[in-house]
Amino acid sequence: MDITMNAATPTPASRELLSPFSLHGLKLKNRVVMAPLTRGRAGSARIPNDMMVEYYTQRASAGLIISEATAISEQGLGWVDTPGIYNEAQVEGWLKITSALRKRGTPIFMQLWHCGRASHSSFHDGQLPVSASAMKIVGDYIHTPAGKQAYEVPRPLEIDEIKVVVEDYRRATERAKAAGFDGVEIHAANGYLIDQFMQSKTNHRADIYGGSEVNRFRFLKEIIEAVFTVWEPSRVGVRLSPNGSFNDMGSVDFRESFTYFASQLNKLGLSYLHVIDGLAFGFHEQGSPMLLSEFRSVFDGPLMGNCGYTQESAEEAIVSRNADLIAFGRPFLSNPDLVERFTGGWELNPPADTAVWSAPTAAGYTDFPVRDQMAT
């Protein structure tokens, strides 16, 4: 549905958050980013559909949208009914979404995803999921095409297989470009494959991809270099989760490691660094949480915070220059008109029930009400 904005004036407390921003020449209407949100509406063929077009279009007032996590290959799958970007039918499906957003002047980046050990053989014709090392997720169960299943011990990738995965990222980037995206975000967070290589908790390798911070960063660096052959650095972002416990993550050396990773990323001219600094998604408690200010001290480019932000705390982060952009996830689930609500100082809808986050229906997806724009 189209949303007609009332001519409300931003309050002084939200002027920076709602101000335009140039992301290396890409014009953003405001600094509010729609975070990547896994919603599981693409069906078993994993092709974006008309329901997804409506969902993204409803949220087009965001300055930038980052797509839900999108599998780069069949090997990268690990979540039921999520979209992919590894065949032409998926490219055509995504084109409908990017075309609709372009008409509304809203840039969108595709988040590139490989689940690694956060998967199950049910997704892979009985073959084990892959990871940096043979370390199983400690958790209750994973949702699979065959229902709830216990986590499995993954198979470590061989060096020649790592090269194949890097190439999968490059080809996925080519398809994302063909699908009309404005850039890509490499998902190196939340305990998925790249994060599994970066963190000492899950990477026990004795080859050039394990051990030191330099070696554990190598996989991500090679992926970035491959993606740069398709798109200039200013159209490539990276997402990190230094504080997160999701998918059984959290390394004792996290602060030293992520400071090093960010310092290396700083040399590459990225579009932005997206840091999940908030603790609302779980905290590993391996030390005091890393703050955006720590990343600002080693990363000079556009910096994006995420997780648990309110309008007020987002404004504070931008005014303090600890962030240039703030990504909102859960508030966008139930508030397609989140930017309008921020602009007008209006109350937000109640949070979406977790039961509808990944339900395969329009209910709890495209049916959240927008505020009566004529209300005062």
Secondary structure, DSSP 8 states (H G I E B T S, - for coil): -----------GGGTTTTS-EEETTEEESSSEEE-------STTTT---HHHHHHHHHTTTSSEEE---EESSSTT--STT--B-SSHHHHHHHHHHHHHHHHTT--EEEEEE--TTSS-GGGTTT---EESSS----SS-EEETTEEE-----EE--HHHHHHHHHHHHHHHHHHHHTT-SEEEEE--TTSHHHHHH-TTT----STTSSSHHHHHHHHHHHHHHHHTTS-GGGEEEEE-TT--TTT---TTHHHHHHHHHHHHGGGT-SEEEEE--STT----SSS---HHHHHTT--S-EEEESS--HHHHHHHHHTTS-SEEEESHHHHH-TTHHHHHHHT--------GGGSS-SSSTTTT------TT--
